[in-house]
C-alpha cells in the first residue's frame, strides 16, 4: 500500500467501555497510537499482546439480483435494490449453518444489505447467537452505477487494479475508490477481531469488499484474483502475532475450515 493511511477503530471489550484506536499505516511498518497512552507501538506488538482471534467469513447466499429496470426493486430516491435471498439462497444458508454447527461465535456480524442479514439470521438461529449489523461491511459501491442496469464485467478492470496491482485510488465507476473500501473493511475486521479477541466471530459479507479488505490485510491480492467467493462458503480468517492469514475457498468447496 502506497503512502500513509490512518483510520480510527472502535473496539468493545465485554467487561470494559469502548476504546478509541487510531492506526497509522505507513508503508510496511504500521504503528498504533492509543489515546491516553504515551508513545506508540507497532501493530505487531499490539497483536502479540492484545490480538488472537478467528473470524469465519462467508459471502452471503444467492440473492435475486438481476439485470433490472427502474420498475424492479428501486425505491423513490433512486437507491439501488436490496434483493432478498432466492429459494436456492435459503438452502445455501442452511447448508452453511449445518457446517458451522458446533462453533460457538460471540456474534454473527452482517452488513445492512438484506441478503447479508437474511443469511446471517439463518446461521445465527442454528447456532443460538445474535447478529450485529455493521454498515462498514457493505459491498463496494459503484455510485450511480448501483442504480443503473448492470452490465457483466463493467467493474472487473477496476477491481483487478485494486486487488492485483494495489491501485486503490481508482474509482469504481462514480462510486468508491479502493482506498475507501479497504479503509472501512480493514477497520471493520480489526474492530470485530478486537471485540472477539481470544474467541470466534462470523462475518457475512460481500464478494468485492471482502476480497479487497482481506487482500489488504493479508497482502495476497494476486493470489486471490480469479477466485471469486462462492455463495455461502465459510472460510477462516485469523489474526495473531504473525499477522493476518486466510484460507481462501474456491467454487468446488463447501467450506475451508480446519478439522477439529
Backbone bond lengths (Angstrom), bond angles and torsions (degrees), N, CA, C in turn:
res aa  C-N    CA-C-N  psi(-1)  N-CA   C-N-CA  omega(-1)  CA-C   N-CA-C  phi
1 X - - - 1.455 - - 1.526 108.20 -
2 X 1.317 117.03 128.58 1.447 120.84 -176.42 1.525 110.20 -88.25
3 X 1.357 114.34 152.62 1.452 119.00 177.21 1.506 111.04 71.91
4 X 1.303 114.35 -157.01 1.466 118.86 -179.37 1.506 109.34 -124.65
5 X 1.320 115.03 153.62 1.457 121.08 -176.46 1.521 107.14 -141.09
6 X 1.313 116.80 123.02 1.463 118.58 178.14 1.502 109.24 -119.72
7 X 1.295 114.86 141.51 1.456 117.49 177.26 1.525 109.51 -154.65
8 X 1.326 114.10 155.29 1.466 119.91 -178.34 1.510 109.51 -96.70
9 X 1.304 115.18 140.56 1.449 121.34 175.65 1.522 108.62 -122.14
10 X 1.296 115.93 130.71 1.457 119.25 174.49 1.516 107.70 -109.02
11 X 1.281 117.17 128.08 1.454 120.48 -177.69 1.521 110.36 -130.01
12 X 1.306 117.05 143.31 1.459 122.05 -177.03 1.523 109.78 -113.70
13 X 1.299 117.05 122.08 1.456 122.20 170.21 1.524 107.13 -93.39
14 X 1.328 117.05 141.49 1.450 119.79 -169.99 1.524 112.08 -58.28
15 X 1.329 119.40 -36.41 1.449 121.15 -175.64 1.524 113.02 -101.93
16 X 1.334 116.93 8.09 1.461 119.83 -176.96 1.523 109.79 -132.26
17 X 1.328 114.74 169.21 1.463 119.90 178.17 1.522 109.42 -81.61
18 X 1.351 115.33 175.14 1.459 119.89 179.38 1.526 111.22 -65.85
19 X 1.323 115.13 139.97 1.456 121.80 170.93 1.518 108.04 -108.76
20 X 1.325 115.65 149.88 1.460 119.18 172.90 1.522 108.33 -102.62
21 X 1.321 113.91 122.92 1.450 120.08 177.81 1.525 108.87 -108.09
22 X 1.308 116.93 137.64 1.463 120.91 172.40 1.515 108.17 -121.82
23 X 1.338 115.31 116.46 1.453 120.00 179.80 1.519 108.21 -104.61
24 X 1.289 116.03 130.13 1.457 121.79 177.55 1.513 107.42 -112.86
25 X 1.341 116.05 110.54 1.445 120.29 -179.09 1.525 108.36 -94.75
26 X 1.297 116.77 116.42 1.455 121.23 -179.39 1.519 107.79 -126.11
27 X 1.341 115.66 106.44 1.450 119.42 -179.61 1.514 110.62 57.57
28 X 1.328 115.86 -129.01 1.452 121.49 -178.57 1.522 112.43 -100.00
29 X 1.343 118.19 3.95 1.454 121.19 -177.08 1.530 110.83 -122.71
30 X 1.342 117.50 72.18 1.463 119.80 -179.27 1.522 111.53 -69.65
31 X 1.330 115.16 149.66 1.452 120.84 175.90 1.510 109.43 -125.74
32 X 1.301 115.90 157.97 1.457 122.68 -178.28 1.512 108.64 -120.63
33 X 1.321 116.12 127.04 1.456 120.97 177.88 1.516 109.29 -116.70
34 X 1.325 117.87 122.68 1.454 122.93 -178.46 1.512 108.41 -109.54
35 X 1.341 118.55 116.27 1.459 120.22 179.20 1.520 111.23 -53.75
36 X 1.334 115.95 137.59 1.449 120.16 -179.21 1.508 113.73 92.95
37 X 1.352 116.56 -9.97 1.455 121.43 178.27 1.517 107.33 -119.89
38 X 1.320 116.95 124.76 1.461 120.11 -176.35 1.519 110.47 -69.83
39 X 1.336 115.54 149.38 1.450 121.15 177.62 1.517 111.62 75.16
40 X 1.306 115.24 -167.07 1.458 120.75 -179.83 1.519 108.47 -145.61
41 X 1.325 115.59 161.05 1.452 121.48 178.09 1.515 108.09 -128.73
42 X 1.318 115.89 158.19 1.460 119.00 176.64 1.517 108.98 -73.75
43 X 1.328 116.23 154.63 1.460 119.88 176.61 1.527 109.52 -60.89
44 X 1.340 118.54 -34.43 1.455 120.71 177.00 1.529 110.43 -60.07
45 X 1.357 117.24 -43.66 1.466 120.23 178.35 1.515 110.74 -65.28
46 X 1.349 116.48 -41.24 1.469 120.57 179.27 1.525 110.65 -62.25
47 X 1.357 115.73 -44.76 1.455 118.91 -179.52 1.520 111.47 -62.18
48 X 1.332 116.88 -39.85 1.466 119.55 -175.40 1.531 111.63 -65.82
49 X 1.345 117.49 -26.09 1.461 120.58 -177.84 1.529 112.79 -101.74
50 X 1.334 117.47 -28.43 1.451 121.49 -170.56 1.524 114.13 -115.31
51 X 1.318 117.09 -26.33 1.455 118.94 -163.38 1.515 112.46 -119.39
52 X 1.308 116.78 120.99 1.454 123.41 169.88 1.516 105.33 -155.46
53 X 1.307 116.39 93.05 1.464 119.93 -171.57 1.516 111.08 -137.30
54 X 1.314 114.62 153.43 1.461 122.53 174.24 1.525 108.28 -120.22
55 X 1.322 115.24 132.74 1.461 121.48 177.67 1.522 107.82 -124.11
56 X 1.316 116.32 117.75 1.468 120.18 172.10 1.525 107.11 -86.61
57 X 1.307 116.04 117.14 1.467 121.88 -178.72 1.524 109.89 -106.12
58 X 1.298 115.96 152.72 1.455 121.33 169.43 1.512 109.80 -158.56
59 X 1.308 114.48 149.89 1.461 120.73 170.69 1.530 107.65 -73.84
60 X 1.309 116.53 147.74 1.468 120.74 176.43 1.527 110.70 -55.41
61 X 1.320 116.61 160.25 1.454 121.76 176.62 1.536 110.41 -71.49
62 X 1.328 116.14 171.25 1.475 121.85 -175.76 1.527 111.24 -58.81
63 X 1.334 115.49 134.93 1.465 119.96 179.63 1.521 110.22 -120.15
64 X 1.313 115.52 178.23 1.462 121.19 -174.30 1.516 113.15 -89.62
65 X 1.333 116.90 23.19 1.463 120.15 176.62 1.527 109.27 -60.51
66 X 1.303 116.48 142.35 1.464 121.33 -178.50 1.526 108.86 -159.28
67 X 1.298 116.31 173.26 1.465 119.67 167.85 1.521 105.52 -66.21
68 X 1.303 117.24 119.32 1.455 119.95 -169.10 1.516 110.69 -132.00
69 X 1.323 115.11 164.51 1.460 120.28 176.40 1.526 108.50 -120.54
70 X 1.326 115.58 -179.54 1.466 119.91 -173.12 1.517 112.80 -65.86
71 X 1.330 117.67 -14.29 1.458 119.60 179.96 1.523 112.28 -85.43
72 X 1.357 117.14 -7.11 1.465 119.74 -176.42 1.524 110.64 -115.92
73 X 1.306 116.35 113.79 1.450 121.58 168.87 1.511 116.20 69.46
74 X 1.327 118.67 18.33 1.454 120.12 -177.95 1.520 109.44 -107.95
75 X 1.326 117.09 132.53 1.454 119.65 179.18 1.524 109.54 -88.66
76 X 1.324 115.37 172.77 1.455 120.32 -170.89 1.515 115.37 -58.49
77 X 1.337 118.53 -31.14 1.466 119.71 -177.53 1.517 112.84 -86.68
78 X 1.328 116.96 8.31 1.452 119.77 178.01 1.508 114.12 82.26
79 X 1.335 117.30 11.93 1.465 120.61 179.03 1.523 109.99 -65.14
80 X 1.325 118.02 154.93 1.462 119.93 -179.76 1.515 111.28 -67.24
81 X 1.319 117.62 158.55 1.462 120.27 179.35 1.515 110.57 -67.25
82 X 1.328 115.37 157.76 1.460 121.62 178.46 1.521 106.39 -124.76
83 X 1.326 117.03 79.12 1.469 120.26 -169.08 1.527 112.49 -72.17
84 X 1.327 116.37 146.49 1.460 121.12 175.51 1.526 110.49 -81.05
85 X 1.320 115.48 175.92 1.458 120.04 175.34 1.528 110.55 -71.32
86 X 1.300 115.71 150.20 1.460 121.64 171.08 1.530 108.76 -80.39
87 X 1.329 118.26 167.89 1.476 118.99 172.90 1.529 112.20 -54.77
88 X 1.338 115.98 -39.52 1.463 119.22 175.55 1.530 110.88 -63.37
89 X 1.341 116.76 -36.83 1.448 120.59 178.13 1.518 112.13 -62.85
90 X 1.339 116.70 -40.92 1.465 119.24 176.93 1.526 110.48 -62.40
91 X 1.330 116.49 -39.58 1.463 118.94 178.25 1.529 110.58 -65.25
92 X 1.331 116.59 -41.94 1.462 120.10 178.72 1.530 111.23 -60.76
93 X 1.321 116.49 -43.25 1.470 119.87 -179.65 1.523 111.22 -63.57
94 X 1.327 117.24 -38.18 1.463 120.35 178.84 1.527 110.98 -68.35
95 X 1.337 116.92 -37.71 1.469 119.83 176.25 1.524 109.88 -62.27
96 X 1.337 116.04 -45.28 1.467 119.84 178.18 1.525 110.85 -60.34
97 X 1.333 116.50 -41.53 1.466 120.41 179.46 1.526 111.11 -61.87
98 X 1.335 116.77 -41.12 1.459 120.26 177.75 1.528 110.71 -62.90
99 X 1.328 116.98 -39.97 1.463 120.56 179.12 1.528 111.79 -63.73
100 X 1.332 115.71 -27.46 1.461 120.70 -176.53 1.525 113.56 -94.37
101 X 1.331 117.39 -1.32 1.461 119.84 177.48 1.528 109.30 -57.37
102 X 1.305 115.71 136.97 1.460 120.70 -176.81 1.515 112.92 97.81
103 X 1.342 116.67 -19.56 1.460 120.14 174.11 1.534 108.66 -78.21
104 X 1.308 115.68 147.64 1.470 119.80 -178.58 1.529 108.44 -126.35
105 X 1.332 117.30 77.93 1.463 119.20 177.80 1.521 111.24 -77.54
106 X 1.329 115.65 156.39 1.455 118.40 173.41 1.520 110.51 -67.66
107 X 1.338 115.74 -42.27 1.468 121.31 179.70 1.522 108.83 -155.11
108 X 1.334 114.44 166.49 1.461 121.86 168.05 1.520 106.57 -107.62
109 X 1.330 116.96 117.40 1.463 122.62 -177.32 1.524 108.79 -96.11
110 X 1.332 116.37 132.77 1.452 121.90 -176.01 1.522 109.84 -133.17
111 X 1.335 116.34 163.21 1.462 120.12 172.91 1.522 108.92 -85.32
112 X 1.326 115.84 -179.33 1.467 120.03 178.51 1.526 112.40 -76.49
113 X 1.327 118.09 -14.72 1.465 121.37 -176.95 1.527 110.58 -65.61
114 X 1.326 116.39 140.89 1.455 121.50 -177.54 1.523 111.26 -58.93
115 X 1.335 117.73 -41.21 1.459 120.75 -178.17 1.533 111.89 -62.84
116 X 1.328 116.93 -35.19 1.465 120.71 176.37 1.523 110.59 -72.74
117 X 1.330 117.14 -43.40 1.463 120.51 -178.51 1.531 111.36 -65.31
118 X 1.344 116.82 -39.98 1.456 119.07 179.59 1.529 111.14 -67.13
119 X 1.334 116.86 -42.47 1.463 120.09 177.55 1.522 110.14 -61.91
120 X 1.332 116.36 -47.11 1.458 120.59 -179.33 1.513 112.99 -63.43
121 X 1.336 116.94 -37.38 1.467 120.31 -178.93 1.527 111.16 -65.19
122 X 1.330 116.76 -38.56 1.473 119.86 178.51 1.530 109.96 -64.63
123 X 1.330 116.46 -46.19 1.467 120.39 -179.96 1.526 110.25 -63.88
124 X 1.324 116.90 -45.32 1.467 120.56 -178.58 1.524 111.49 -62.12
125 X 1.341 116.94 -37.48 1.467 119.77 -179.65 1.524 111.42 -66.24
126 X 1.334 116.71 -35.69 1.463 120.15 178.11 1.529 111.23 -69.66
127 X 1.337 116.49 -35.46 1.465 120.91 -174.80 1.523 112.88 -92.98
128 X 1.326 116.76 -9.12 1.453 120.29 178.23 1.515 114.22 72.05
129 X 1.340 116.61 35.74 1.461 120.70 179.35 1.526 109.14 -126.53
130 X 1.321 116.28 174.29 1.460 121.94 -179.43 1.520 110.69 -94.89
131 X 1.335 115.15 160.19 1.455 120.06 171.54 1.531 108.69 -104.26
132 X 1.310 115.24 153.90 1.463 121.52 175.17 1.519 108.08 -132.30
133 X 1.324 116.33 128.06 1.465 121.45 -179.60 1.525 109.12 -83.94
134 X 1.324 115.80 127.08 1.465 122.88 178.73 1.529 107.30 -121.54
135 X 1.329 118.83 101.32 1.473 121.00 -176.61 1.526 113.63 -55.10
136 X 1.339 117.32 -30.81 1.465 120.28 -177.15 1.518 113.14 -67.31
137 X 1.335 118.63 -12.71 1.462 121.44 178.63 1.525 112.58 -82.78
138 X 1.321 118.21 8.02 1.466 122.41 -177.27 1.521 111.83 -60.19
139 X 1.319 114.90 158.92 1.460 120.18 174.33 1.524 110.28 -67.97
140 X 1.331 116.28 153.93 1.460 121.12 176.76 1.525 109.67 -57.60
141 X 1.329 116.54 131.56 1.458 121.39 -175.72 1.520 111.61 -91.49
142 X 1.324 115.18 135.43 1.460 121.20 174.84 1.521 111.72 -97.06
143 X 1.346 117.73 11.14 1.452 120.37 179.76 1.520 110.82 64.56
144 X 1.316 115.93 -126.75 1.462 120.00 179.66 1.523 110.73 -60.37
145 X 1.334 117.28 -28.19 1.455 120.79 178.90 1.508 113.62 -61.90
146 X 1.351 117.04 -22.94 1.459 119.87 175.86 1.517 111.73 -70.03
147 X 1.335 116.82 -19.45 1.463 120.59 -175.02 1.523 111.94 -108.78
148 X 1.322 116.70 13.52 1.452 121.60 179.00 1.520 109.16 -119.74
149 X 1.348 117.45 158.50 1.467 118.99 177.66 1.521 110.90 -53.93
150 X 1.321 116.03 136.14 1.455 120.52 -176.30 1.521 111.27 -80.31
151 X 1.309 115.22 141.30 1.457 121.78 177.24 1.519 107.75 -117.87
152 X 1.338 117.50 129.54 1.468 119.55 -177.40 1.530 111.22 -55.49
153 X 1.316 116.01 131.39 1.453 120.91 174.52 1.507 115.74 78.51
154 X 1.342 118.12 6.86 1.460 119.22 -174.19 1.521 111.86 -62.69
155 X 1.335 118.37 -30.96 1.462 121.37 -177.37 1.521 113.23 -105.26
156 X 1.331 117.05 2.24 1.465 119.79 -172.47 1.519 112.65 -61.67
157 X 1.332 117.08 -40.35 1.461 119.46 -177.80 1.526 111.54 -64.13
158 X 1.344 116.52 -41.62 1.454 119.92 -179.96 1.527 110.30 -67.53
159 X 1.322 116.91 -43.86 1.458 119.79 178.83 1.530 110.92 -60.96
160 X 1.310 116.68 -37.76 1.466 119.72 177.29 1.522 110.74 -63.30
161 X 1.338 116.80 -42.12 1.462 120.19 178.29 1.530 110.31 -61.06
162 X 1.321 116.64 -41.72 1.465 120.67 179.81 1.529 111.67 -65.11
163 X 1.325 115.33 -53.63 1.464 121.07 -167.29 1.527 112.16 -80.18
164 X 1.318 116.69 -42.24 1.467 119.92 -175.05 1.519 111.76 -85.46
165 X 1.338 116.94 -43.81 1.454 120.76 -171.80 1.526 114.28 -105.82
166 X 1.330 116.92 -8.21 1.456 119.95 178.73 1.512 114.02 70.92
167 X 1.345 117.65 23.07 1.467 121.51 178.32 1.532 108.32 -84.40
168 X 1.316 115.94 75.62 1.458 120.81 -171.05 1.520 114.07 -79.05
169 X 1.319 118.67 -5.73 1.459 120.22 178.65 1.521 112.16 -80.57
170 X 1.323 118.13 -12.25 1.461 121.54 179.10 1.527 110.25 -67.96
171 X 1.342 115.51 141.96 1.461 121.36 177.39 1.518 110.43 -90.41
172 X 1.336 115.45 145.67 1.458 121.78 171.43 1.521 106.84 -87.74
173 X 1.352 115.92 95.70 1.461 122.46 -169.81 1.527 107.69 54.72
174 X 1.339 118.94 -125.07 1.468 118.66 177.65 1.525 110.44 -106.36
175 X 1.332 115.41 27.06 1.452 120.88 179.94 1.510 112.30 -101.11
176 X 1.332 116.44 -135.27 1.450 122.16 -173.46 1.528 112.98 -74.08
177 X 1.317 114.51 155.07 1.464 120.19 166.84 1.524 108.20 -87.66
178 X 1.329 115.07 164.53 1.457 119.17 174.53 1.509 111.83 -61.36
179 X 1.345 116.68 -34.90 1.464 120.03 177.70 1.522 110.76 -58.72
180 X 1.343 116.46 -43.25 1.464 120.31 -177.70 1.525 110.93 -65.08
181 X 1.327 116.30 -43.15 1.466 120.14 -179.74 1.530 110.39 -66.29
182 X 1.339 116.45 -47.30 1.464 120.35 -179.96 1.520 111.14 -61.46
183 X 1.324 116.83 -39.71 1.461 122.10 -179.34 1.517 111.95 -59.85
184 X 1.347 116.36 -53.29 1.463 118.80 -175.36 1.528 111.62 -72.68
185 X 1.347 117.73 -33.89 1.457 119.35 -178.89 1.522 111.99 -72.49
186 X 1.328 117.84 -44.29 1.463 119.06 178.85 1.525 110.67 -66.91
187 X 1.326 116.58 -37.43 1.463 120.00 175.92 1.526 110.79 -61.58
188 X 1.347 116.86 -44.56 1.465 120.61 179.86 1.521 111.30 -63.73
189 X 1.329 117.43 -42.84 1.458 120.28 -178.05 1.521 111.84 -69.51
190 X 1.346 117.57 -38.44 1.455 119.91 174.27 1.529 110.47 -62.01
191 X 1.326 117.02 -42.84 1.462 121.49 -179.16 1.527 110.85 -62.97
192 X 1.329 116.42 -45.73 1.468 120.60 179.47 1.521 110.17 -63.77
193 X 1.333 117.09 -43.15 1.466 120.36 179.40 1.521 111.21 -61.96
194 X 1.342 116.89 -40.50 1.458 120.10 179.52 1.522 111.45 -69.59
195 X 1.324 116.33 -39.23 1.462 120.11 179.16 1.523 111.00 -64.81
196 X 1.334 116.65 -33.65 1.458 121.59 -177.56 1.522 111.24 -107.93
197 X 1.323 116.32 28.72 1.463 122.10 -178.58 1.519 110.87 -54.26
198 X 1.329 116.16 128.70 1.451 121.07 179.82 1.512 114.11 81.42
199 X 1.329 117.18 4.27 1.459 119.64 -178.82 1.527 109.57 -141.55
200 X 1.316 116.33 -154.11 1.458 122.74 -171.85 1.523 110.95 -123.02
201 X 1.332 116.00 143.22 1.463 122.48 172.22 1.522 108.21 -131.86
202 X 1.317 115.82 157.41 1.469 121.66 173.36 1.519 107.79 -121.67
203 X 1.324 116.49 133.86 1.457 122.81 179.94 1.527 108.89 -122.22
204 X 1.328 116.36 124.67 1.463 121.99 175.41 1.520 107.41 -107.15
205 X 1.332 116.75 107.69 1.452 121.14 -173.95 1.507 113.56 -123.58
206 X 1.335 115.02 -147.28 1.461 122.49 -172.53 1.522 109.96 -133.16
207 X 1.320 114.85 155.50 1.459 119.52 -167.95 1.523 113.22 -61.78
208 X 1.331 118.78 -50.57 1.461 120.11 -175.16 1.522 112.14 -72.65
209 X 1.324 116.98 -48.30 1.468 118.98 -176.13 1.524 112.02 -68.07
210 X 1.337 118.53 -37.36 1.457 119.90 175.00 1.523 110.98 -62.54
211 X 1.330 116.31 -42.63 1.462 119.81 -178.43 1.521 110.78 -64.57
212 X 1.326 117.01 -44.16 1.467 120.25 179.16 1.528 110.71 -64.07
213 X 1.332 117.21 -47.07 1.457 120.15 -178.02 1.518 112.68 -63.47
214 X 1.327 116.68 -46.37 1.463 120.10 -177.27 1.525 111.29 -70.79
215 X 1.327 117.68 -39.23 1.471 119.06 178.62 1.522 111.08 -66.39
216 X 1.332 117.48 -29.56 1.461 120.55 175.55 1.520 110.58 -68.52
217 X 1.325 117.18 -44.43 1.458 121.04 -179.15 1.531 112.23 -69.68
218 X 1.327 116.04 -41.52 1.473 120.66 -175.61 1.528 113.07 -92.56
219 X 1.339 116.68 -10.44 1.469 122.40 179.65 1.530 111.67 54.45
220 X 1.323 114.98 48.20 1.461 120.28 -177.55 1.521 112.50 -133.11
221 X 1.352 116.15 29.61 1.459 120.22 -176.10 1.510 115.29 -50.51
222 X 1.352 119.93 -49.87 1.472 119.70 -179.01 1.530 112.99 -56.94
223 X 1.330 117.16 -33.89 1.465 120.18 -179.26 1.524 112.08 -72.41
224 X 1.335 117.11 -23.09 1.465 120.72 -178.16 1.522 112.68 -90.14
225 X 1.336 116.77 -23.34 1.462 119.29 -176.26 1.529 110.19 -64.01
226 X 1.334 115.84 138.08 1.458 121.05 -177.61 1.511 113.11 86.10
227 X 1.339 117.72 3.14 1.458 122.57 177.93 1.520 109.36 -125.54
228 X 1.338 117.36 65.89 1.468 119.05 -177.89 1.523 111.26 -61.52
229 X 1.315 115.43 143.33 1.457 119.88 -178.18 1.521 111.31 -63.50
230 X 1.327 118.19 126.15 1.465 119.51 172.91 1.524 109.87 -72.57
231 X 1.307 115.99 160.24 1.459 120.15 -179.94 1.529 111.24 -65.74
232 X 1.348 115.08 137.81 1.469 123.21 168.24 1.529 113.04 52.17
233 X 1.326 116.52 42.71 1.464 121.59 178.00 1.526 108.75 -113.80
234 X 1.329 118.66 104.82 1.469 120.36 -176.51 1.527 112.18 -67.86
235 X 1.325 115.86 140.66 1.462 121.51 174.29 1.519 108.35 -144.38
236 X 1.322 115.40 161.28 1.459 120.46 -169.60 1.526 111.94 -103.49
237 X 1.334 114.97 129.89 1.462 123.85 172.81 1.526 106.59 -118.74
238 X 1.335 117.14 127.14 1.459 120.67 -178.70 1.522 110.26 -126.30
239 X 1.325 115.01 154.94 1.458 121.52 173.13 1.520 108.15 -138.71
240 X 1.332 115.15 135.00 1.462 121.93 177.35 1.518 107.84 -154.38
241 X 1.319 116.63 -161.57 1.461 119.73 -176.52 1.522 112.63 -64.29
242 X 1.334 117.16 -17.93 1.461 120.91 178.73 1.523 112.76 -89.06
243 X 1.322 117.05 -5.41 1.457 120.41 -179.64 1.521 111.68 109.58
244 X 1.328 115.15 -157.35 1.466 122.08 -178.15 1.528 109.64 -98.47
245 X 1.331 116.43 137.83 1.462 122.26 173.97 1.525 108.88 -135.07
246 X 1.333 115.95 150.74 1.460 120.45 -178.64 1.520 110.23 -138.42
247 X 1.321 115.81 145.17 1.466 122.75 170.35 1.533 106.47 -106.22
248 X 1.308 116.38 99.93 1.469 121.26 -171.67 1.527 110.08 -83.70
249 X 1.334 118.53 133.74 1.464 120.93 -179.21 1.521 112.57 -86.50
250 X 1.320 115.44 168.96 1.462 120.38 168.63 1.523 108.32 -130.76
251 X 1.327 116.12 177.56 1.456 120.92 -170.66 1.530 112.91 -65.65
252 X 1.327 118.18 -16.94 1.468 120.60 -176.64 1.523 113.03 -88.43
253 X 1.340 116.91 -3.85 1.463 120.23 -174.12 1.522 111.22 -110.49
254 X 1.335 115.29 143.45 1.456 120.29 174.13 1.517 111.44 -84.01
255 X 1.317 116.46 -27.69 1.464 120.36 176.82 1.521 108.70 -162.55
256 X 1.350 115.36 160.54 1.460 121.76 174.14 1.525 105.57 -128.72
257 X 1.306 115.47 75.58 1.456 122.06 -178.90 1.522 108.76 -124.80
258 X 1.330 117.90 145.49 1.456 120.37 -179.63 1.508 111.39 -66.18
259 X 1.317 116.47 146.51 1.459 120.72 176.55 1.520 109.00 -74.74
260 X 1.310 115.42 144.08 1.474 119.85 -179.91 1.519 109.72 -117.57
